[in-house]
Amino acid sequence: MPELPGVAELDGMFGSFEHTAWRFQSRGRYHADEESEAYQLFLTGQRAGRAEGADDPWCAVRREQVALGKRFERVRVVDDPPTLGQLFLLEGARRDALAGEHIRNLWRADAEWLELPAEDFWLFDSRVLALLRHDEADRLVGVELVTDPPAVLRACQIRDRAWHHAIPFDQFGARVRSSE
């Protein structure tokens, strides 16, 4: 399978950022998640060790970076009711938090009220914007790295609005579970 445009550059950003890596997730599902063994186990009600994540390479990198004083944060937009993909991510948030990531959630209605975009991206050190491009089947098809100051500033403003209004994942998860 050929490598997707920009993915290698995005992977490199995780090793070269200096202070903060911030993610905005607005999709209802991600094809890559649905192909994972963990997702298949989730569908059957099994946890697959996602809460622990001790051996997960993604979590190991997070722990190493956090130990160096770097921050990982993200805001996930969630539908009401949440999609299966969003419930899967909410379950995995504890694992990611144990690795040092700060995760918050925001209801889609609130994201729309705040005029937040329907695009996924990473923002590194408030200097580099990585736009994640998906197709209609929710497959990642490429990444575009952007350093244009107005585009990066817009992403910083989105980050600030989303982060201010979003709810920490554990409190959000309790609200979701109490409404089921």
VMD Tcl script that builds the backbone (N, CA, C; Angstrom):
set m [mol new atoms 540]
animate dup $m
set s [atomselect $m all]
$s set {name element resname resid chain x y z} {
  {N N MET 1 A 0.854 -1.187 0.000}
  {CA C MET 1 A 0.000 0.000 0.000}
  {C C MET 1 A 0.896 1.244 0.000}
  {N N PRO 2 A 0.657 2.178 -0.925}
  {CA C PRO 2 A 1.496 3.377 -0.976}
  {C C PRO 2 A 1.247 4.290 0.225}
  {N N GLU 3 A 2.293 5.010 0.610}
  {CA C GLU 3 A 2.164 5.927 1.738}
  {C C GLU 3 A 1.314 7.133 1.334}
  {N N LEU 4 A 0.480 7.565 2.253}
  {CA C LEU 4 A -0.401 8.694 1.987}
  {C C LEU 4 A 0.385 10.000 1.999}
  {N N PRO 5 A -0.008 10.957 1.165}
  {CA C PRO 5 A 0.686 12.249 1.136}
  {C C PRO 5 A 0.681 12.933 2.500}
  {N N GLY 6 A 1.855 13.348 2.938}
  {CA C GLY 6 A 1.983 14.129 4.155}
  {C C GLY 6 A 2.035 13.348 5.454}
  {N N VAL 7 A 1.762 12.039 5.426}
  {CA C VAL 7 A 1.717 11.271 6.667}
  {C C VAL 7 A 3.112 11.159 7.288}
  {N N ALA 8 A 4.131 10.947 6.494}
  {CA C ALA 8 A 5.498 10.857 7.029}
  {C C ALA 8 A 5.893 12.175 7.689}
  {N N GLU 9 A 5.515 13.291 7.074}
  {CA C GLU 9 A 5.820 14.599 7.653}
  {C C GLU 9 A 5.076 14.798 8.977}
  {N N LEU 10 A 3.822 14.359 9.021}
  {CA C LEU 10 A 3.061 14.439 10.268}
  {C C LEU 10 A 3.731 13.592 11.346}
  {N N ASP 11 A 4.104 12.378 11.013}
  {CA C ASP 11 A 4.779 11.521 11.981}
  {C C ASP 11 A 6.046 12.203 12.506}
  {N N GLY 12 A 6.763 12.885 11.640}
  {CA C GLY 12 A 7.963 13.596 12.052}
  {C C GLY 12 A 7.678 14.725 13.025}
  {N N MET 13 A 6.522 15.335 12.909}
  {CA C MET 13 A 6.151 16.434 13.814}
  {C C MET 13 A 6.059 15.943 15.257}
  {N N PHE 14 A 5.650 14.706 15.449}
  {CA C PHE 14 A 5.534 14.176 16.814}
  {C C PHE 14 A 6.897 14.032 17.484}
  {N N GLY 15 A 7.945 13.930 16.699}
  {CA C GLY 15 A 9.277 13.860 17.265}
  {C C GLY 15 A 9.975 15.200 17.358}
  {N N SER 16 A 9.466 16.194 16.624}
  {CA C SER 16 A 10.189 17.466 16.567}
  {C C SER 16 A 9.483 18.642 17.237}
  {N N PHE 17 A 8.225 18.478 17.631}
  {CA C PHE 17 A 7.568 19.624 18.267}
  {C C PHE 17 A 8.240 19.899 19.608}
  {N N GLU 18 A 8.165 21.152 20.042}
  {CA C GLU 18 A 8.904 21.562 21.239}
  {C C GLU 18 A 8.053 21.646 22.501}
  {N N HIS 19 A 6.787 22.054 22.365}
  {CA C HIS 19 A 5.985 22.340 23.555}
  {C C HIS 19 A 4.625 21.656 23.566}
  {N N THR 20 A 3.820 21.884 22.516}
  {CA C THR 20 A 2.442 21.389 22.533}
  {C C THR 20 A 2.040 20.758 21.201}
  {N N ALA 21 A 1.303 19.669 21.319}
  {CA C ALA 21 A 0.642 19.043 20.180}
  {C C ALA 21 A -0.835 19.017 20.545}
  {N N TRP 22 A -1.665 19.671 19.731}
  {CA C TRP 22 A -3.085 19.813 20.047}
  {C C TRP 22 A -3.904 19.276 18.885}
  {N N ARG 23 A -4.924 18.475 19.182}
  {CA C ARG 23 A -5.734 17.839 18.147}
  {C C ARG 23 A -7.182 18.266 18.260}
  {N N PHE 24 A -7.795 18.520 17.108}
  {CA C PHE 24 A -9.231 18.770 17.019}
  {C C PHE 24 A -9.819 17.638 16.196}
  {N N GLN 25 A -10.770 16.900 16.789}
  {CA C GLN 25 A -11.418 15.785 16.118}
  {C C GLN 25 A -12.899 16.078 15.990}
  {N N SER 26 A -13.377 16.129 14.756}
  {CA C SER 26 A -14.775 16.493 14.560}
  {C C SER 26 A -15.597 15.409 13.859}
  {N N ARG 27 A -14.982 14.313 13.491}
  {CA C ARG 27 A -15.683 13.292 12.717}
  {C C ARG 27 A -16.489 12.354 13.622}
  {N N GLY 28 A -17.529 11.802 13.075}
  {CA C GLY 28 A -18.351 10.853 13.815}
  {C C GLY 28 A -17.754 9.457 13.856}
  {N N ARG 29 A -16.843 9.177 12.925}
  {CA C ARG 29 A -16.206 7.856 12.874}
  {C C ARG 29 A -14.887 7.984 12.131}
  {N N TYR 30 A -14.056 6.975 12.334}
  {CA C TYR 30 A -12.762 6.900 11.659}
  {C C TYR 30 A -12.589 5.474 11.145}
  {N N HIS 31 A -12.406 5.352 9.851}
  {CA C HIS 31 A -12.287 4.040 9.223}
  {C C HIS 31 A -11.144 3.227 9.842}
  {N N ALA 32 A -10.026 3.876 10.128}
  {CA C ALA 32 A -8.876 3.169 10.702}
  {C C ALA 32 A -9.235 2.535 12.044}
  {N N ASP 33 A -10.015 3.234 12.860}
  {CA C ASP 33 A -10.448 2.653 14.137}
  {C C ASP 33 A -11.270 1.395 13.892}
  {N N GLU 34 A -12.186 1.477 12.936}
  {CA C GLU 34 A -13.097 0.369 12.683}
  {C C GLU 34 A -12.384 -0.874 12.168}
  {N N GLU 35 A -11.188 -0.703 11.624}
  {CA C GLU 35 A -10.409 -1.848 11.149}
  {C C GLU 35 A -9.568 -2.487 12.257}
  {N N SER 36 A -9.493 -1.840 13.404}
  {CA C SER 36 A -8.620 -2.326 14.476}
  {C C SER 36 A -9.256 -3.479 15.247}
  {N N GLU 37 A -8.392 -4.312 15.818}
  {CA C GLU 37 A -8.852 -5.405 16.666}
  {C C GLU 37 A -9.562 -4.855 17.903}
  {N N ALA 38 A -9.032 -3.765 18.446}
  {CA C ALA 38 A -9.636 -3.162 19.637}
  {C C ALA 38 A -11.081 -2.740 19.359}
  {N N TYR 39 A -11.342 -2.196 18.175}
  {CA C TYR 39 A -12.701 -1.770 17.827}
  {C C TYR 39 A -13.623 -2.984 17.725}
  {N N GLN 40 A -13.129 -4.051 17.104}
  {CA C GLN 40 A -13.949 -5.257 16.973}
  {C C GLN 40 A -14.285 -5.833 18.347}
  {N N LEU 41 A -13.331 -5.813 19.258}
  {CA C LEU 41 A -13.598 -6.275 20.616}
  {C C LEU 41 A -14.580 -5.345 21.327}
  {N N PHE 42 A -14.433 -4.044 21.093}
  {CA C PHE 42 A -15.348 -3.053 21.666}
  {C C PHE 42 A -16.793 -3.354 21.240}
  {N N LEU 43 A -16.977 -3.703 19.971}
  {CA C LEU 43 A -18.324 -4.000 19.467}
  {C C LEU 43 A -18.954 -5.200 20.168}
  {N N THR 44 A -18.116 -6.095 20.682}
  {CA C THR 44 A -18.631 -7.272 21.385}
  {C C THR 44 A -18.685 -7.063 22.890}
  {N N GLY 45 A -18.369 -5.848 23.334}
  {CA C GLY 45 A -18.439 -5.540 24.755}
  {C C GLY 45 A -17.174 -5.829 25.530}
  {N N GLN 46 A -16.111 -6.209 24.820}
  {CA C GLN 46 A -14.840 -6.490 25.491}
  {C C GLN 46 A -13.961 -5.246 25.470}
  {N N ARG 47 A -13.076 -5.138 26.444}
  {CA C ARG 47 A -12.259 -3.933 26.574}
  {C C ARG 47 A -10.929 -4.020 25.849}
  {N N ALA 48 A -10.382 -5.177 25.625}
  {CA C ALA 48 A -9.124 -5.383 24.894}
  {C C ALA 48 A -7.949 -4.649 25.519}
  {N N GLY 49 A -8.017 -4.375 26.813}
  {CA C GLY 49 A -6.890 -3.732 27.474}
  {C C GLY 49 A -6.674 -2.285 27.088}
  {N N ARG 50 A -7.623 -1.680 26.413}
  {CA C ARG 50 A -7.438 -0.290 25.972}
  {C C ARG 50 A -7.264 0.666 27.145}
  {N N ALA 51 A -7.869 0.364 28.269}
  {CA C ALA 51 A -7.752 1.276 29.406}
  {C C ALA 51 A -6.331 1.302 29.955}
  {N N GLU 52 A -5.624 0.188 29.846}
  {CA C GLU 52 A -4.268 0.142 30.385}
  {C C GLU 52 A -3.274 0.699 29.374}
  {N N GLY 53 A -3.187 0.114 28.179}
  {CA C GLY 53 A -2.310 0.612 27.132}
  {C C GLY 53 A -0.829 0.561 27.463}
  {N N ALA 54 A -0.435 -0.298 28.371}
  {CA C ALA 54 A 0.956 -0.323 28.820}
  {C C ALA 54 A 1.928 -0.596 27.683}
  {N N ASP 55 A 1.555 -1.451 26.749}
  {CA C ASP 55 A 2.473 -1.822 25.674}
  {C C ASP 55 A 2.201 -1.079 24.372}
  {N N ASP 56 A 1.243 -0.205 24.343}
  {CA C ASP 56 A 0.879 0.506 23.126}
  {C C ASP 56 A 1.977 1.494 22.735}
  {N N PRO 57 A 2.537 1.390 21.516}
  {CA C PRO 57 A 3.612 2.301 21.104}
  {C C PRO 57 A 3.195 3.776 21.128}
  {N N TRP 58 A 1.945 4.052 20.741}
  {CA C TRP 58 A 1.439 5.433 20.741}
  {C C TRP 58 A 1.505 6.010 22.157}
  {N N CYS 59 A 1.098 5.214 23.137}
  {CA C CYS 59 A 1.119 5.666 24.531}
  {C C CYS 59 A 2.552 5.789 25.047}
  {N N ALA 60 A 3.425 4.891 24.644}
  {CA C ALA 60 A 4.825 4.954 25.083}
  {C C ALA 60 A 5.470 6.260 24.616}
  {N N VAL 61 A 5.209 6.639 23.375}
  {CA C VAL 61 A 5.749 7.902 22.851}
  {C C VAL 61 A 5.179 9.077 23.639}
  {N N ARG 62 A 3.898 9.029 23.943}
  {CA C ARG 62 A 3.270 10.092 24.736}
  {C C ARG 62 A 3.961 10.237 26.096}
  {N N ARG 63 A 4.130 9.113 26.769}
  {CA C ARG 63 A 4.769 9.159 28.095}
  {C C ARG 63 A 6.175 9.745 28.016}
  {N N GLU 64 A 6.931 9.359 26.999}
  {CA C GLU 64 A 8.290 9.890 26.833}
  {C C GLU 64 A 8.259 11.404 26.618}
  {N N GLN 65 A 7.369 11.862 25.754}
  {CA C GLN 65 A 7.283 13.290 25.444}
  {C C GLN 65 A 6.820 14.083 26.675}
  {N N VAL 66 A 5.828 13.564 27.377}
  {CA C VAL 66 A 5.323 14.234 28.578}
  {C C VAL 66 A 6.421 14.315 29.636}
  {N N ALA 67 A 7.228 13.274 29.748}
  {CA C ALA 67 A 8.338 13.289 30.709}
  {C C ALA 67 A 9.347 14.398 30.377}
  {N N LEU 68 A 9.382 14.817 29.114}
  {CA C LEU 68 A 10.265 15.905 28.693}
  {C C LEU 68 A 9.611 17.281 28.874}
  {N N GLY 69 A 8.374 17.302 29.411}
  {CA C GLY 69 A 7.680 18.561 29.655}
  {C C GLY 69 A 6.777 19.016 28.523}
  {N N LYS 70 A 6.562 18.156 27.532}
  {CA C LYS 70 A 5.690 18.515 26.413}
  {C C LYS 70 A 4.242 18.165 26.758}
  {N N ARG 71 A 3.292 18.845 26.074}
  {CA C ARG 71 A 1.869 18.627 26.342}
  {C C ARG 71 A 1.165 18.081 25.106}
  {N N PHE 72 A 0.275 17.124 25.355}
  {CA C PHE 72 A -0.630 16.611 24.338}
  {C C PHE 72 A -2.036 16.926 24.814}
  {N N GLU 73 A -2.808 17.580 23.957}
  {CA C GLU 73 A -4.199 17.912 24.285}
  {C C GLU 73 A -5.060 17.658 23.057}
  {N N ARG 74 A -6.338 17.421 23.302}
  {CA C ARG 74 A -7.273 17.287 22.185}
  {C C ARG 74 A -8.680 17.579 22.641}
  {N N VAL 75 A -9.488 18.010 21.680}
  {CA C VAL 75 A -10.927 18.167 21.876}
  {C C VAL 75 A -11.607 17.319 20.817}
  {N N ARG 76 A -12.555 16.503 21.277}
  {CA C ARG 76 A -13.351 15.673 20.375}
  {C C ARG 76 A -14.782 16.197 20.357}
  {N N VAL 77 A -15.311 16.383 19.171}
  {CA C VAL 77 A -16.704 16.771 19.003}
  {C C VAL 77 A -17.526 15.487 18.968}
  {N N VAL 78 A -18.627 15.493 19.734}
  {CA C VAL 78 A -19.434 14.278 19.890}
  {C C VAL 78 A -20.888 14.576 19.543}
  {N N ASP 79 A -21.469 13.680 18.752}
  {CA C ASP 79 A -22.887 13.785 18.395}
  {C C ASP 79 A -23.756 13.405 19.585}
  {N N ASP 80 A -25.034 13.772 19.509}
  {CA C ASP 80 A -25.988 13.413 20.548}
  {C C ASP 80 A -27.171 12.703 19.881}
  {N N PRO 81 A -27.253 11.387 19.988}
  {CA C PRO 81 A -26.408 10.497 20.782}
  {C C PRO 81 A -25.076 10.237 20.076}
  {N N PRO 82 A -24.058 9.826 20.851}
  {CA C PRO 82 A -22.752 9.551 20.267}
  {C C PRO 82 A -22.813 8.383 19.289}
  {N N THR 83 A -21.991 8.458 18.251}
  {CA C THR 83 A -21.858 7.336 17.323}
  {C C THR 83 A -21.058 6.228 17.998}
  {N N LEU 84 A -21.079 5.043 17.415}
  {CA C LEU 84 A -20.257 3.947 17.950}
  {C C LEU 84 A -18.786 4.341 17.951}
  {N N GLY 85 A -18.347 4.993 16.883}
  {CA C GLY 85 A -16.955 5.420 16.815}
  {C C GLY 85 A -16.598 6.398 17.920}
  {N N GLN 86 A -17.512 7.293 18.234}
  {CA C GLN 86 A -17.260 8.259 19.311}
  {C C GLN 86 A -17.263 7.576 20.681}
  {N N LEU 87 A -18.127 6.593 20.869}
  {CA C LEU 87 A -18.125 5.833 22.124}
  {C C LEU 87 A -16.826 5.052 22.273}
  {N N PHE 88 A -16.323 4.515 21.175}
  {CA C PHE 88 A -15.045 3.806 21.186}
  {C C PHE 88 A -13.915 4.745 21.616}
  {N N LEU 89 A -13.897 5.948 21.059}
  {CA C LEU 89 A -12.863 6.917 21.431}
  {C C LEU 89 A -13.013 7.360 22.886}
  {N N LEU 90 A -14.244 7.511 23.337}
  {CA C LEU 90 A -14.472 7.901 24.728}
  {C C LEU 90 A -13.952 6.821 25.682}
  {N N GLU 91 A -14.165 5.559 25.331}
  {CA C GLU 91 A -13.634 4.476 26.160}
  {C C GLU 91 A -12.109 4.502 26.173}
  {N N GLY 92 A -11.495 4.781 25.028}
  {CA C GLY 92 A -10.034 4.801 24.941}
  {C C GLY 92 A -9.391 6.026 25.554}
  {N N ALA 93 A -10.183 7.029 25.888}
  {CA C ALA 93 A -9.630 8.275 26.431}
  {C C ALA 93 A -8.898 8.047 27.746}
  {N N ARG 94 A -9.354 7.130 28.562}
  {CA C ARG 94 A -8.679 6.868 29.839}
  {C C ARG 94 A -7.260 6.370 29.592}
  {N N ARG 95 A -7.104 5.472 28.629}
  {CA C ARG 95 A -5.774 4.968 28.274}
  {C C ARG 95 A -4.877 6.118 27.835}
  {N N ASP 96 A -5.399 6.972 26.977}
  {CA C ASP 96 A -4.610 8.101 26.483}
  {C C ASP 96 A -4.278 9.077 27.604}
  {N N ALA 97 A -5.212 9.267 28.523}
  {CA C ALA 97 A -4.961 10.159 29.658}
  {C C ALA 97 A -3.878 9.597 30.567}
  {N N LEU 98 A -3.878 8.291 30.763}
  {CA C LEU 98 A -2.836 7.665 31.574}
  {C C LEU 98 A -1.459 7.848 30.940}
  {N N ALA 99 A -1.430 8.024 29.625}
  {CA C ALA 99 A -0.171 8.261 28.918}
  {C C ALA 99 A 0.222 9.738 28.959}
  {N N GLY 100 A -0.656 10.584 29.519}
  {CA C GLY 100 A -0.311 11.997 29.680}
  {C C GLY 100 A -1.065 12.960 28.791}
  {N N GLU 101 A -2.018 12.476 28.028}
  {CA C GLU 101 A -2.772 13.360 27.142}
  {C C GLU 101 A -3.975 13.947 27.881}
  {N N HIS 102 A -4.251 15.219 27.632}
  {CA C HIS 102 A -5.410 15.900 28.203}
  {C C HIS 102 A -6.499 15.921 27.131}
  {N N ILE 103 A -7.626 15.282 27.436}
  {CA C ILE 103 A -8.697 15.125 26.450}
  {C C ILE 103 A -9.976 15.729 26.988}
  {N N ARG 104 A -10.612 16.507 26.137}
  {CA C ARG 104 A -11.917 17.073 26.452}
  {C C ARG 104 A -12.877 16.771 25.314}
  {N N ASN 105 A -14.169 16.828 25.624}
  {CA C ASN 105 A -15.205 16.577 24.629}
  {C C ASN 105 A -16.170 17.752 24.581}
  {N N LEU 106 A -16.783 17.893 23.429}
  {CA C LEU 106 A -17.707 18.992 23.176}
  {C C LEU 106 A -18.860 18.450 22.345}
  {N N TRP 107 A -20.074 18.698 22.791}
  {CA C TRP 107 A -21.233 18.276 21.996}
  {C C TRP 107 A -21.221 18.996 20.652}
  {N N ARG 108 A -21.654 18.299 19.609}
  {CA C ARG 108 A -21.664 18.872 18.260}
  {C C ARG 108 A -22.515 20.148 18.204}
  {N N ALA 109 A -23.640 20.178 18.898}
  {CA C ALA 109 A -24.485 21.385 18.900}
  {C C ALA 109 A -23.705 22.575 19.453}
  {N N ASP 110 A -22.892 22.338 20.475}
  {CA C ASP 110 A -22.074 23.419 21.032}
  {C C ASP 110 A -20.980 23.822 20.060}
  {N N ALA 111 A -20.388 22.854 19.383}
  {CA C ALA 111 A -19.352 23.158 18.387}
  {C C ALA 111 A -19.938 23.999 17.250}
  {N N GLU 112 A -21.156 23.668 16.836}
  {CA C GLU 112 A -21.806 24.452 15.787}
  {C C GLU 112 A -22.120 25.856 16.287}
  {N N TRP 113 A -22.599 25.972 17.520}
  {CA C TRP 113 A -22.883 27.286 18.103}
  {C C TRP 113 A -21.611 28.127 18.174}
  {N N LEU 114 A -20.485 27.479 18.469}
  {CA C LEU 114 A -19.191 28.178 18.540}
  {C C LEU 114 A -18.571 28.408 17.162}
  {N N GLU 115 A -19.254 27.922 16.120}
  {CA C GLU 115 A -18.794 28.044 14.734}
  {C C GLU 115 A -17.433 27.391 14.520}
  {N N LEU 116 A -17.275 26.214 15.136}
  {CA C LEU 116 A -16.048 25.442 14.945}
  {C C LEU 116 A -16.165 24.661 13.640}
  {N N PRO 117 A -15.052 24.403 12.995}
  {CA C PRO 117 A -15.097 23.746 11.679}
  {C C PRO 117 A -15.378 22.251 11.785}
  {N N ALA 118 A -15.709 21.676 10.661}
  {CA C ALA 118 A -15.924 20.228 10.581}
  {C C ALA 118 A -14.687 19.580 9.966}
  {N N GLU 119 A -13.511 20.042 10.377}
  {CA C GLU 119 A -12.264 19.484 9.855}
  {C C GLU 119 A -11.393 19.017 11.012}
  {N N ASP 120 A -10.647 17.971 10.765}
  {CA C ASP 120 A -9.728 17.459 11.778}
  {C C ASP 120 A -8.346 18.037 11.532}
  {N N PHE 121 A -7.651 18.340 12.622}
  {CA C PHE 121 A -6.284 18.829 12.459}
  {C C PHE 121 A -5.476 18.637 13.727}
  {N N TRP 122 A -4.171 18.695 13.561}
  {CA C TRP 122 A -3.211 18.803 14.655}
  {C C TRP 122 A -2.616 20.194 14.574}
  {N N LEU 123 A -2.286 20.766 15.718}
  {CA C LEU 123 A -1.619 22.065 15.800}
  {C C LEU 123 A -0.389 21.866 16.680}
  {N N PHE 124 A 0.783 22.124 16.118}
  {CA C PHE 124 A 2.036 21.920 16.835}
  {C C PHE 124 A 2.669 23.260 17.187}
  {N N ASP 125 A 2.901 23.463 18.487}
  {CA C ASP 125 A 3.594 24.653 18.997}
  {C C ASP 125 A 2.990 25.965 18.494}
  {N N SER 126 A 1.707 25.963 18.163}
  {CA C SER 126 A 1.022 27.156 17.635}
  {C C SER 126 A 1.759 27.720 16.425}
  {N N ARG 127 A 2.455 26.836 15.684}
  {CA C ARG 127 A 3.224 27.265 14.516}
  {C C ARG 127 A 2.940 26.454 13.261}
  {N N VAL 128 A 2.631 25.168 13.439}
  {CA C VAL 128 A 2.422 24.291 12.289}
  {C C VAL 128 A 1.054 23.629 12.419}
  {N N LEU 129 A 0.259 23.767 11.382}
  {CA C LEU 129 A -1.071 23.188 11.309}
  {C C LEU 129 A -1.005 21.980 10.378}
  {N N ALA 130 A -1.485 20.847 10.838}
  {CA C ALA 130 A -1.539 19.640 10.013}
  {C C ALA 130 A -3.006 19.310 9.768}
  {N N LEU 131 A -3.487 19.619 8.577}
  {CA C LEU 131 A -4.877 19.342 8.207}
  {C C LEU 131 A -4.992 17.882 7.789}
  {N N LEU 132 A -5.908 17.161 8.414}
  {CA C LEU 132 A -6.104 15.747 8.125}
  {C C LEU 132 A -7.255 15.620 7.131}
  {N N ARG 133 A -6.950 15.121 5.963}
  {CA C ARG 133 A -7.942 14.990 4.890}
  {C C ARG 133 A -8.525 13.582 4.882}
  {N N HIS 134 A -9.863 13.500 4.884}
  {CA C HIS 134 A -10.574 12.224 4.867}
  {C C HIS 134 A -11.488 12.166 3.648}
  {N N ASP 135 A -11.745 10.947 3.162}
  {CA C ASP 135 A -12.700 10.780 2.068}
  {C C ASP 135 A -14.100 10.545 2.626}
  {N N GLU 136 A -15.045 10.266 1.744}
  {CA C GLU 136 A -16.441 10.080 2.154}
  {C C GLU 136 A -16.635 8.851 3.036}
  {N N ALA 137 A -15.698 7.896 2.959}
  {CA C ALA 137 A -15.778 6.676 3.773}
  {C C ALA 137 A -15.002 6.831 5.082}
  {N N ASP 138 A -14.622 8.061 5.413}
  {CA C ASP 138 A -13.914 8.374 6.657}
  {C C ASP 138 A -12.519 7.760 6.727}
  {N N ARG 139 A -11.913 7.539 5.551}
  {CA C ARG 139 A -10.530 7.075 5.479}
  {C C ARG 139 A -9.609 8.280 5.344}
  {N N LEU 140 A -8.509 8.259 6.085}
  {CA C LEU 140 A -7.502 9.304 5.936}
  {C C LEU 140 A -6.875 9.155 4.560}
  {N N VAL 141 A -6.879 10.236 3.785}
  {CA C VAL 141 A -6.315 10.185 2.430}
  {C C VAL 141 A -5.085 11.072 2.286}
  {N N GLY 142 A -4.785 11.857 3.296}
  {CA C GLY 142 A -3.584 12.675 3.233}
  {C C GLY 142 A -3.561 13.719 4.329}
  {N N VAL 143 A -2.389 14.317 4.470}
  {CA C VAL 143 A -2.157 15.352 5.471}
  {C C VAL 143 A -1.500 16.525 4.770}
  {N N GLU 144 A -1.973 17.711 5.086}
  {CA C GLU 144 A -1.378 18.930 4.526}
  {C C GLU 144 A -0.794 19.748 5.676}
  {N N LEU 145 A 0.530 19.950 5.655}
  {CA C LEU 145 A 1.174 20.788 6.662}
  {C C LEU 145 A 1.140 22.229 6.195}
  {N N VAL 146 A 0.680 23.105 7.084}
  {CA C VAL 146 A 0.486 24.511 6.759}
  {C C VAL 146 A 1.231 25.362 7.788}
  {N N THR 147 A 2.002 26.336 7.300}
  {CA C THR 147 A 2.691 27.270 8.198}
  {C C THR 147 A 2.287 28.708 7.911}
  {N N ASP 148 A 1.331 28.898 7.034}
  {CA C ASP 148 A 0.826 30.228 6.700}
  {C C ASP 148 A 0.265 30.888 7.963}
  {N N PRO 149 A 0.822 32.033 8.397}
  {CA C PRO 149 A 0.402 32.628 9.677}
  {C C PRO 149 A -1.105 32.824 9.851}
  {N N PRO 150 A -1.854 33.352 8.859}
  {CA C PRO 150 A -3.299 33.493 9.091}
  {C C PRO 150 A -4.014 32.148 9.319}
  {N N ALA 151 A -3.605 31.106 8.611}
  {CA C ALA 151 A -4.229 29.792 8.791}
  {C C ALA 151 A -3.888 29.225 10.166}
  {N N VAL 152 A -2.645 29.390 10.596}
  {CA C VAL 152 A -2.233 28.900 11.912}
  {C C VAL 152 A -2.953 29.691 13.011}
  {N N LEU 153 A -3.066 30.998 12.835}
  {CA C LEU 153 A -3.785 31.828 13.817}
  {C C LEU 153 A -5.240 31.381 13.930}
  {N N ARG 154 A -5.879 31.096 12.809}
  {CA C ARG 154 A -7.266 30.610 12.827}
  {C C ARG 154 A -7.354 29.319 13.633}
  {N N ALA 155 A -6.398 28.399 13.447}
  {CA C ALA 155 A -6.391 27.143 14.197}
  {C C ALA 155 A -6.185 27.401 15.691}
  {N N CYS 156 A -5.361 28.375 16.023}
  {CA C CYS 156 A -5.150 28.726 17.438}
  {C C CYS 156 A -6.443 29.262 18.055}
  {N N GLN 157 A -7.184 30.048 17.290}
  {CA C GLN 157 A -8.451 30.585 17.785}
  {C C GLN 157 A -9.479 29.464 17.962}
  {N N ILE 158 A -9.491 28.515 17.035}
  {CA C ILE 158 A -10.373 27.356 17.157}
  {C C ILE 158 A -10.010 26.577 18.411}
  {N N ARG 159 A -8.714 26.347 18.609}
  {CA C ARG 159 A -8.246 25.636 19.796}
  {C C ARG 159 A -8.730 26.322 21.069}
  {N N ASP 160 A -8.549 27.641 21.139}
  {CA C ASP 160 A -8.919 28.367 22.354}
  {C C ASP 160 A -10.421 28.304 22.623}
  {N N ARG 161 A -11.240 28.478 21.584}
  {CA C ARG 161 A -12.697 28.393 21.770}
  {C C ARG 161 A -13.118 26.992 22.174}
  {N N ALA 162 A -12.600 25.995 21.468}
  {CA C ALA 162 A -12.991 24.607 21.747}
  {C C ALA 162 A -12.554 24.193 23.147}
  {N N TRP 163 A -11.322 24.485 23.503}
  {CA C TRP 163 A -10.793 24.053 24.798}
  {C C TRP 163 A -11.559 24.692 25.954}
  {N N HIS 164 A -11.884 25.968 25.805}
  {CA C HIS 164 A -12.589 26.691 26.864}
  {C C HIS 164 A -13.967 26.096 27.151}
  {N N HIS 165 A -14.651 25.653 26.115}
  {CA C HIS 165 A -16.024 25.177 26.274}
  {C C HIS 165 A -16.141 23.659 26.428}
  {N N ALA 166 A -15.081 22.931 26.160}
  {CA C ALA 166 A -15.137 21.466 26.209}
  {C C ALA 166 A -15.074 20.959 27.653}
  {N N ILE 167 A -15.533 19.731 27.825}
  {CA C ILE 167 A -15.650 19.105 29.139}
  {C C ILE 167 A -14.604 17.989 29.247}
  {N N PRO 168 A -13.863 17.906 30.361}
  {CA C PRO 168 A -12.906 16.807 30.520}
  {C C PRO 168 A -13.581 15.463 30.250}
  {N N PHE 169 A -12.834 14.560 29.599}
  {CA C PHE 169 A -13.414 13.304 29.109}
  {C C PHE 169 A -14.090 12.484 30.202}
  {N N ASP 170 A -13.539 12.463 31.411}
  {CA C ASP 170 A -14.145 11.624 32.450}
  {C C ASP 170 A -15.506 12.176 32.884}
  {N N GLN 171 A -15.628 13.492 33.010}
  {CA C GLN 171 A -16.918 14.097 33.342}
  {C C GLN 171 A -17.904 13.926 32.194}
  {N N PHE 172 A -17.423 14.086 30.975}
  {CA C PHE 172 A -18.263 13.924 29.796}
  {C C PHE 172 A -18.764 12.481 29.701}
  {N N GLY 173 A -17.854 11.530 29.915}
  {CA C GLY 173 A -18.231 10.121 29.857}
  {C C GLY 173 A -19.289 9.777 30.879}
  {N N ALA 174 A -19.200 10.362 32.067}
  {CA C ALA 174 A -20.215 10.116 33.103}
  {C C ALA 174 A -21.570 10.647 32.647}
  {N N ARG 175 A -21.587 11.777 31.968}
  {CA C ARG 175 A -22.849 12.330 31.452}
  {C C ARG 175 A -23.440 11.429 30.375}
  {N N VAL 176 A -22.582 10.909 29.493}
  {CA C VAL 176 A -23.057 10.034 28.431}
  {C C VAL 176 A -23.639 8.763 29.035}
  {N N ARG 177 A -22.919 8.155 29.986}
  {CA C ARG 177 A -23.400 6.915 30.597}
  {C C ARG 177 A -24.696 7.132 31.369}
  {N N SER 178 A -24.858 8.292 31.999}
  {CA C SER 178 A -26.080 8.521 32.773}
  {C C SER 178 A -27.283 8.775 31.879}
  {N N SER 179 A -27.049 9.117 30.607}
  {CA C SER 179 A -28.176 9.364 29.704}
  {C C SER 179 A -28.578 8.114 28.929}
  {N N GLU 180 A -27.815 7.028 29.080}
  {CA C GLU 180 A -28.139 5.782 28.336}
  {C C GLU 180 A -29.285 5.042 28.952}
}
mol reanalyze $m
mol bondsrecalc $m
mol representation Tube
mol addrep $m
